[in-house]
Amino acid sequence: MLAKPVASNVARVAPPAPLRLDALELRLVRLPLLEPFVVSFGRMDSRLAFLLRLEAGGQSGWGECVAFESPLYSYETVGTARHVIREHLAPAILGPEVKDLADLAARFRAFRGHPMAKAGIELAFVDLVARLRGEPIAGLIGGTRARVEVGVSLGIQPTVDALDERVNHFLALGYRRIKLKIKPGADVPIVEEIRRRHPRILLSVDANAAYTLADAALLRRLDAFDLLMIEQPLAHDDLLDHAKLQQTLRTAICLDESITGHEQARQALETGACRIVNMKIGRVGGYSEALRIHGLCLERGVPLWCGGMLESGIGRAHNVALASLSGFTLPGDISGSGRYFERDVILPPVEVAPDGTVAVPTAPGLGFDVDVPFLESRTESFERLRP
């Protein structure tokens, strides 16, 4: 177990004394993927990681903005996030003293939307605070687990045999849950065959908003395969039609793209739009919203799991810390560094043990060293913002 846990309260994430934030660095780093990652909205061959470093009190903290290059998963992109951070968010926090995470989040509240941009800074701030306090992030936010269970997300493959090869590969590595990406024309027959070949594995599917309510009959056919969940089958911003669909399904719907903050999570649960929540800290706006959503799901007995966004090791380390909270009861899409990248930006890389778990770091902050020379060799853009 970790050292004595603290309450999952945003206000508890505070430095020893109010901080004057001295500088914020924005860095774009290109990381080639080991293999293309294909989902319903497109294909990725590399990840442009948007990394942030926040300085104060002679220390620094690292964060990651998970926006993609194109507005396919979300309206936010690397370009929009850089603009919003440079022109609005950074000026709101650099210079004056910041008391704690709640204070930081309050300054961002005036700016509508852009949760991924806000999250990038919040992650760096929490890492900074944890380092100044000499604590791991997991302990700072109230984590109670020494290891977290992990699953793997598999992109759409050209054939079912190719997909099954990937399934077998990751099962052999110990991953505890397999998630299959689906889209119209690549759904029921593929899921049926994978389930036939693997009758007892923990299996789920993710549509990334590829269907409409008109596809309800097709989606009901997935009930036959004993799935853990059907993730985000309908529109990225929908709750109403998901609630209608959930009433017709035995399988639990899990919402991802639709949960952009605490209020969306509350409305989703109150309308019955989902029975499981995928938490992506970079999607919901950072730790301030993530901790509130965690509390909401704990209160209502709703299963949570930690989603992934093809993050570098910096974002991945934050995910590990978040998943150490008690409400994360299902294996997350955290994966080892070697799942996507030949070389990660942290040392040592995140590794999955044969039992399908990842260790929660106990060193201060992220618990990993950032490989700055490697970052610099892969950097496409860099700027330093000051008050």
MOQUIBEL-V714925 format. One record per pair of residues at least 12 apart in sequence whose ideal C-beta (glycine too) atoms are under 6 Angstrom apart, sorted by sequence separation. I is the first residue (numbers start at 1). GAP is how many residues later the second one is. D is the distance in Angstrom with one decimal. If there is no record, write none. Layout:
i: <I;I>
gap: <GAP;GAP>
d: <D;D>
This chain:
i: <33;154;337;33;51;255;306;337;32;67;93;191;219;336;50;92;319;336;30;31;65;306;336;306;30;31;152;255;28;29;254;277;48;104;230;236;253;28;29;211;254;256;306;346;347;88;152;178;182;204;209;211;229;230;231;252;261;304;27;151;203;204;208;227;232;252;254;261;304;313;334;346;347;151;156;177;178;179;180;181;182;204;205;206;207;229;231;232;277;279;305;308;151;153;154;155;202;207;209;246;303;306;307;345;149;179;183;209;223;262;276;277;279;280;282;303;305;25;50;213;223;239;243;261;265;216;239;243;278;298;24;42;48;84;156;160;195;243;262;297;310;345;41;242;262;265;269;294;313;23;85;89;216;239;313;22;84;160;164;188;294;312;313;22;191;239;316;21;81;81;324;19;19;320;76;320;281;229;209;67;317;66;65;317;65;63;63;63;62;61;62;24;61;61;52;54;54;21;52;59;21;59;54;57;20;21;18;19;18;14;13;11;10;11;10;13;15;13;39;15;38;37;38;8;7;2;3;6;2;5;5;2;39;40;1;115;177;176;126;119;122;122;116;119;41;118;119;40;118;39;115;40;115;148;148;174;145;151;153;174;176;143;150;174;175;143;144;149;150;174;105;138;152;137;150;138;101;123;150;149;150;147;148;147;146;66;138;136;136;134;136;131;130;131;130;127;127;66;64;64;64;62;47;49;51;10;10;8;8;8;95;94;90;33;62;31;29;30;29;29;30;27;28;28;27;26;25;23;24;23>
gap: <12;12;12;13;13;13;13;13;14;14;14;14;14;14;15;15;15;15;16;16;16;16;16;17;18;18;18;19;20;20;20;20;21;21;21;21;21;22;22;22;22;22;22;22;22;23;23;23;23;23;23;23;23;23;23;23;23;23;24;24;24;24;24;24;24;24;24;24;24;24;24;24;24;25;25;25;25;25;25;25;25;25;25;25;25;25;25;25;25;25;25;25;26;26;26;26;26;26;26;26;26;26;26;26;27;27;27;27;27;27;27;27;27;27;27;27;27;28;28;28;28;28;28;28;28;29;29;29;29;29;30;30;30;30;30;30;30;30;30;30;30;30;31;31;31;31;31;31;31;32;32;32;32;32;32;33;33;33;33;33;33;33;33;34;34;34;34;35;35;36;36;37;38;38;40;40;41;47;48;49;49;50;51;51;55;57;60;61;62;63;65;66;66;67;68;70;71;72;72;72;73;73;74;75;77;77;79;79;81;86;88;89;91;91;92;113;114;116;116;117;117;118;118;134;135;136;136;136;137;137;139;141;142;143;145;145;154;155;161;163;164;165;166;166;167;167;167;168;168;169;169;170;170;175;176;178;179;180;180;180;180;181;181;181;181;182;182;182;182;182;183;183;183;184;184;186;187;195;202;208;208;210;210;212;214;216;222;225;226;230;231;233;234;234;235;238;239;243;247;250;251;252;263;263;263;278;281;283;286;287;292;293;295;307;308;310;346;348;349;350;350;352;352;353;355;357;359;361;361;363>
d: <6.0;5.2;3.5;5.8;5.5;5.5;5.1;4.7;4.7;4.8;5.8;6.0;5.7;5.3;4.1;4.5;5.2;5.1;5.8;4.8;4.9;5.7;4.3;4.2;5.7;5.7;4.6;4.2;5.8;4.6;5.8;5.7;5.4;5.6;5.3;3.8;4.7;5.8;6.0;4.9;3.9;4.2;5.9;4.0;4.6;5.4;4.5;5.8;4.9;5.5;5.4;6.0;4.8;5.6;4.4;3.9;5.4;4.8;4.7;5.6;5.7;4.3;6.0;5.1;4.4;5.1;5.4;5.7;5.0;5.5;5.9;5.9;5.3;5.7;5.1;4.3;5.4;4.8;5.0;5.4;5.4;4.7;5.6;3.9;5.9;4.1;5.6;5.3;5.9;5.5;3.8;3.8;3.0;4.5;5.7;5.3;5.6;4.5;5.4;5.7;5.1;3.4;5.1;5.5;5.2;5.5;4.5;4.5;4.6;5.4;4.9;5.3;5.6;4.2;5.8;5.3;4.8;4.2;5.2;4.6;5.3;5.8;4.5;4.9;4.8;5.7;5.4;4.8;4.3;4.5;5.4;5.4;5.8;4.8;5.5;5.4;4.4;4.3;4.3;5.3;5.9;5.6;4.4;4.0;5.3;5.8;5.9;5.4;4.1;4.5;5.2;5.9;5.9;5.6;5.1;4.7;4.5;5.0;5.9;5.0;4.9;4.7;3.3;5.5;5.5;4.4;5.2;4.8;5.7;4.0;4.6;4.4;5.7;5.7;4.5;5.8;5.4;5.1;5.8;4.5;4.3;5.7;5.3;5.2;3.2;4.9;3.1;3.2;5.8;4.6;5.3;5.2;3.3;2.8;4.8;3.9;5.9;5.5;4.8;5.1;5.2;5.4;5.3;5.7;5.3;6.0;4.0;5.3;5.0;3.5;3.8;6.0;5.3;4.8;4.9;5.9;4.9;5.9;6.0;5.1;4.2;4.6;4.4;4.0;5.7;5.8;5.3;5.0;5.1;5.0;5.0;5.7;4.8;3.7;5.6;5.7;4.1;4.4;5.1;4.6;2.8;5.4;5.5;5.3;5.8;4.9;3.8;4.5;5.7;5.1;6.0;3.8;3.6;4.2;5.9;5.9;4.4;3.9;4.8;4.6;3.9;3.0;5.4;5.8;5.4;5.4;5.1;4.1;5.8;4.1;3.8;4.3;5.6;3.9;4.5;4.1;5.7;5.2;5.8;5.6;5.5;4.1;5.5;5.5;5.7;3.4;5.0;5.5;5.4;5.1;5.4;4.9;5.9;4.0;4.5;4.7;5.4;3.9;5.7;4.7;3.7;5.0;4.9;4.3;5.9;5.0;5.3;5.1;5.8;5.9;3.4;4.4;4.8;5.5;5.7;5.4;5.6;5.6;4.7;5.5;5.4;5.7;4.7;4.2;5.0;5.2;5.1;5.8;4.6;5.1>
